[in-house]
Amino acid sequence: MSGAPTRKSPGATSPSRARGGAPTGQKIGKRRLRGLVVVLALAGVFIALPVMRYLAALRAEPPAVAATPVVIGPPRIDTIERRLRYTGNLHADSTVTAVARIPGTVDAVRVRAGETVAAGDVVARIDDATVRLQMQQAAAAYAGARAQYQIARTGAREEELESARASLEQAEEDFATARANFERTERLFEAGTVARSRFEEAENALRSARTQLENARRSFRMMEQGARPEEVEMARANADAARNQYELAQLQLGYARVTAPIAGTVARVLVQEGNSVSAGTPLIAIVTDGVINATVAVPERHYGAVLTAGAAIEARIVPIAYADREPFPGRVTSVDTVIDGESRTFEVEIAIENPQGLLRPGMFVNATLILERRDDTLMVPSSAIVFRDGRRVVFIVDDSESAHASSVPVEIGTQDSGWVEVLSGITADDAIVIEGNAFLEDGQRVQIAERR
């Protein structure tokens, strides 16, 4: 029927397929692919152009290197010293002991340890009753001897004869008393109840009384009989001897006052009041104050340098008790000739002026020995010297807007307190790098951060 729809058989072909064309979806996919390729190509061109320009710029000009900041300054012209620093101890330059010169009992001690004394100051007293009596006896004997000599020369008057007789009688009584006292003291001494000093006093008193008695007898006899020439000469000799005995007795009396033999500080008091002492007994030990010594142990490796410097070695001494004071000046007075086998050190003796008495024996000190001093020396801070390729170098900087550092090999000498002596390589007019040179290389550009 003409109105019914026409049905296609399964094997029928559409007009488009009949003309042999591709499906519509595949055509769209190919167009998209071509578009993507074009886009990528254009993107590659836009990316490649800047990269090419950058690489061309790199080949045309090297990259700029940042300048290293440094601190510069000139070398220094000054005095440099070669020093050794070690520790030691102070001791007195000399110690002198005041001793008893006569036997007796210590009557008084006038000083204490640590006190300052001048030469001649009384530091102790010994009981002088015995020596004073001996001086009085010696004075009387001297007077009698002078009288005998005068009588022997001129003869005696009647009143002088009577006086001589009275003197003889008194001398006999004094001798009897002295002999009795000596015998009693001798028995007590042998029994151990009195000291030897008491026995010696009694013995001296007896000897003095016997001398006076003999002089009195001789004087009386000469007055009665008159003197021959030889007796006159003997009388003169006796008068001289009596005068010497009197002067000796005066000296002995003076020895009762024990005085300081030197000026200094009392180190020790060796006796107490009431002690019995003999002649020669030490009483007071005194150390000198004007000069005090330091003994410093120095390692063996410095022995040659110390000997070479010799007497020219100065020293600076800083006791830990006065760490904030200026050092005390000193000088080396001796160098030990023996090296200690255990410590491998040798001792150096230093004399130090001590006018104010501040330094005391036993103080611990830091000692600096000045082995050598040179003036007008070219020096740089130790931080300015670095090692490059096994050599010591200093970097110098040209003072311009685009400053560069140049390494200069140097020869060094003495080093002292952070400064180093430069013997060759630079001059006093050079601007040297003091800080910032740890990784600096020759020719490197630098930025001057500070000038000193």
Buried (B, 14 or more C-beta within 10 A) or exposed (E): EEEEEEEEEEEEEEEEEEEEEEEEEEEEEEEEEEEEEEEEEEEEEEEEEEEEEEEEEEEEEEEEEEBBEBBBBBBBEBEBBBBBEBEBBBBBBEBBBBBBBBBBBBBBBBBEEEEBBEEEBBBBBBBBEBBBBBBBBBBBBBBBBBBBBBBBEEEBEEEBBEBBBEBBEBBBEBBEEBBEBBEEBBEBBEEEEBBEBBBBBBBBBBBBBBBBBBBBBBBBBBBEEEBEEEBBEBBBEBBBBBBEBBEEBBEBBBBBBBBBBBBBBBBEBBBEEEBBBBEEBEBBBBBBBEBBBBBBBBEEEBBEBBEEBEEEBBBBBBBEEBEEEEBBEBBBBEBBEEEEEEEEBBBBBBBBEBEEEBBBBEBEBBBBBBBBBEEEBBBBBBBBBBEBEEEBBBBBBEEEEEBBBBBBEBEBBBBBEEBBBBEEBBEEEBBBBBBBBEEBEEEBEBEBEEEE
